[in-house]
Amino acid sequence: MKKNISNNKRKELKKKAYALKPIIMIGQNGLTDAVINEIDIALNAHELIKVRAKGSDKDERTEYCLKIREKLNADIIHRIGFITVLYRPAPEAS
Protein backbone atom coordinates (compact mmCIF):
# COMPACT_ATOMS: atom_id res chain seq x y z
CA MET A 1 0.00 0.00 0.00
CA LYS A 2 1.34 3.40 -0.90
CA LYS A 3 1.72 6.21 1.56
CA ASN A 4 -0.53 9.23 1.38
CA ILE A 5 0.88 12.62 0.54
CA SER A 6 0.92 15.32 3.21
CA ASN A 7 -1.72 18.03 3.40
CA ASN A 8 0.88 20.70 2.61
CA LYS A 9 2.00 18.82 -0.52
CA ARG A 10 -1.66 18.33 -1.52
CA LYS A 11 -2.33 22.10 -1.18
CA GLU A 12 0.78 22.91 -3.21
CA LEU A 13 -0.28 20.51 -5.99
CA LYS A 14 -3.82 21.85 -5.97
CA LYS A 15 -2.46 25.37 -6.56
CA LYS A 16 -0.26 24.15 -9.42
CA ALA A 17 -3.18 22.29 -10.99
CA TYR A 18 -5.40 25.37 -11.03
CA ALA A 19 -3.78 26.67 -14.24
CA LEU A 20 -3.81 23.29 -16.00
CA LYS A 21 -6.28 22.31 -18.70
CA PRO A 22 -7.74 18.78 -18.79
CA ILE A 23 -5.56 16.68 -21.08
CA ILE A 24 -7.52 13.44 -20.89
CA MET A 25 -11.25 13.16 -21.61
CA ILE A 26 -13.30 10.16 -20.48
CA GLY A 27 -16.08 10.00 -23.08
CA GLN A 28 -19.24 8.01 -23.66
CA ASN A 29 -17.35 4.68 -23.73
CA GLY A 30 -16.26 5.21 -20.14
CA LEU A 31 -12.95 4.24 -18.58
CA THR A 32 -11.55 1.85 -21.17
CA ASP A 33 -8.11 0.22 -21.12
CA ALA A 34 -7.02 2.70 -23.80
CA VAL A 35 -8.04 5.66 -21.61
CA ILE A 36 -6.21 4.17 -18.60
CA ASN A 37 -3.12 3.73 -20.80
CA GLU A 38 -3.31 7.39 -21.92
CA ILE A 39 -3.65 8.55 -18.31
CA ASP A 40 -0.60 6.44 -17.42
CA ILE A 41 1.43 8.03 -20.26
CA ALA A 42 0.29 11.53 -19.22
CA LEU A 43 1.22 10.91 -15.57
CA ASN A 44 4.67 9.65 -16.62
CA ALA A 45 5.19 12.79 -18.69
CA HIS A 46 3.68 15.44 -16.40
CA GLU A 47 3.17 13.95 -12.88
CA LEU A 48 0.19 16.28 -12.32
CA ILE A 49 -2.77 16.17 -14.74
CA LYS A 50 -6.44 17.02 -15.02
CA VAL A 51 -8.94 14.48 -16.33
CA ARG A 52 -12.45 15.37 -17.48
CA ALA A 53 -15.25 12.77 -17.30
CA LYS A 54 -18.04 13.81 -19.66
CA GLY A 55 -21.59 12.57 -19.61
CA SER A 56 -21.38 10.45 -16.48
CA ASP A 57 -23.14 10.77 -13.15
CA LYS A 58 -21.42 11.46 -9.83
CA ASP A 59 -21.28 7.80 -8.74
CA GLU A 60 -19.78 6.77 -12.06
CA ARG A 61 -17.10 9.49 -11.82
CA THR A 62 -16.24 8.36 -8.28
CA GLU A 63 -15.88 4.80 -9.56
CA TYR A 64 -13.58 6.01 -12.37
CA CYS A 65 -11.37 7.82 -9.85
CA LEU A 66 -11.08 4.78 -7.62
CA LYS A 67 -10.18 2.54 -10.58
CA ILE A 68 -7.52 5.00 -11.78
CA ARG A 69 -6.07 5.29 -8.29
CA GLU A 70 -5.98 1.51 -7.90
CA LYS A 71 -4.59 0.63 -11.35
CA LEU A 72 -2.09 3.47 -11.75
CA ASN A 73 -1.09 4.09 -8.12
CA ALA A 74 -1.99 7.78 -8.50
CA ASP A 75 -3.20 10.21 -5.85
CA ILE A 76 -6.48 12.06 -6.31
CA ILE A 77 -5.57 15.63 -5.39
CA HIS A 78 -8.88 17.32 -6.07
CA ARG A 79 -12.30 16.65 -7.60
CA ILE A 80 -14.88 19.18 -8.59
CA GLY A 81 -17.73 18.54 -10.99
CA PHE A 82 -16.46 16.70 -14.04
CA ILE A 83 -12.78 17.48 -13.36
CA THR A 84 -10.35 15.33 -11.38
CA VAL A 85 -6.75 16.26 -10.61
CA LEU A 86 -4.35 13.31 -10.43
CA TYR A 87 -0.77 13.15 -9.23
CA ARG A 88 1.86 10.46 -9.39
CA PRO A 89 5.52 11.28 -8.76
CA ALA A 90 7.93 10.28 -11.49
CA PRO A 91 9.88 7.11 -10.75
CA GLU A 92 13.34 7.66 -9.31
CA ALA A 93 16.04 7.42 -11.98
CA SER A 94 18.78 5.03 -10.96
C-alpha positions as CSV (number, residue, x, y, z in Angstrom):
1,M,0.0,0.0,0.0
2,K,1.3,3.4,-0.9
3,K,1.7,6.2,1.6
4,N,-0.5,9.2,1.4
5,I,0.9,12.6,0.5
6,S,0.9,15.3,3.2
7,N,-1.7,18.0,3.4
8,N,0.9,20.7,2.6
9,K,2.0,18.8,-0.5
10,R,-1.7,18.3,-1.5
11,K,-2.3,22.1,-1.2
12,E,0.8,22.9,-3.2
13,L,-0.3,20.5,-6.0
14,K,-3.8,21.9,-6.0
15,K,-2.5,25.4,-6.6
16,K,-0.3,24.2,-9.4
17,A,-3.2,22.3,-11.0
18,Y,-5.4,25.4,-11.0
19,A,-3.8,26.7,-14.2
20,L,-3.8,23.3,-16.0
21,K,-6.3,22.3,-18.7
22,P,-7.7,18.8,-18.8
23,I,-5.6,16.7,-21.1
24,I,-7.5,13.4,-20.9
25,M,-11.3,13.2,-21.6
26,I,-13.3,10.2,-20.5
27,G,-16.1,10.0,-23.1
28,Q,-19.2,8.0,-23.7
29,N,-17.4,4.7,-23.7
30,G,-16.3,5.2,-20.1
31,L,-13.0,4.2,-18.6
32,T,-11.5,1.8,-21.2
33,D,-8.1,0.2,-21.1
34,A,-7.0,2.7,-23.8
35,V,-8.0,5.7,-21.6
36,I,-6.2,4.2,-18.6
37,N,-3.1,3.7,-20.8
38,E,-3.3,7.4,-21.9
39,I,-3.6,8.5,-18.3
40,D,-0.6,6.4,-17.4
41,I,1.4,8.0,-20.3
42,A,0.3,11.5,-19.2
43,L,1.2,10.9,-15.6
44,N,4.7,9.7,-16.6
45,A,5.2,12.8,-18.7
46,H,3.7,15.4,-16.4
47,E,3.2,13.9,-12.9
48,L,0.2,16.3,-12.3
49,I,-2.8,16.2,-14.7
50,K,-6.4,17.0,-15.0
51,V,-8.9,14.5,-16.3
52,R,-12.5,15.4,-17.5
53,A,-15.2,12.8,-17.3
54,K,-18.0,13.8,-19.7
55,G,-21.6,12.6,-19.6
56,S,-21.4,10.4,-16.5
57,D,-23.1,10.8,-13.1
58,K,-21.4,11.5,-9.8
59,D,-21.3,7.8,-8.7
60,E,-19.8,6.8,-12.1
61,R,-17.1,9.5,-11.8
62,T,-16.2,8.4,-8.3
63,E,-15.9,4.8,-9.6
64,Y,-13.6,6.0,-12.4
65,C,-11.4,7.8,-9.8
66,L,-11.1,4.8,-7.6
67,K,-10.2,2.5,-10.6
68,I,-7.5,5.0,-11.8
69,R,-6.1,5.3,-8.3
70,E,-6.0,1.5,-7.9
71,K,-4.6,0.6,-11.4
72,L,-2.1,3.5,-11.7
73,N,-1.1,4.1,-8.1
74,A,-2.0,7.8,-8.5
75,D,-3.2,10.2,-5.8
76,I,-6.5,12.1,-6.3
77,I,-5.6,15.6,-5.4
78,H,-8.9,17.3,-6.1
79,R,-12.3,16.7,-7.6
80,I,-14.9,19.2,-8.6
81,G,-17.7,18.5,-11.0
82,F,-16.5,16.7,-14.0
83,I,-12.8,17.5,-13.4
84,T,-10.4,15.3,-11.4
85,V,-6.8,16.3,-10.6
86,L,-4.4,13.3,-10.4
87,Y,-0.8,13.2,-9.2
88,R,1.9,10.5,-9.4
89,P,5.5,11.3,-8.8
90,A,7.9,10.3,-11.5
91,P,9.9,7.1,-10.7
92,E,13.3,7.7,-9.3
93,A,16.0,7.4,-12.0
94,S,18.8,5.0,-11.0
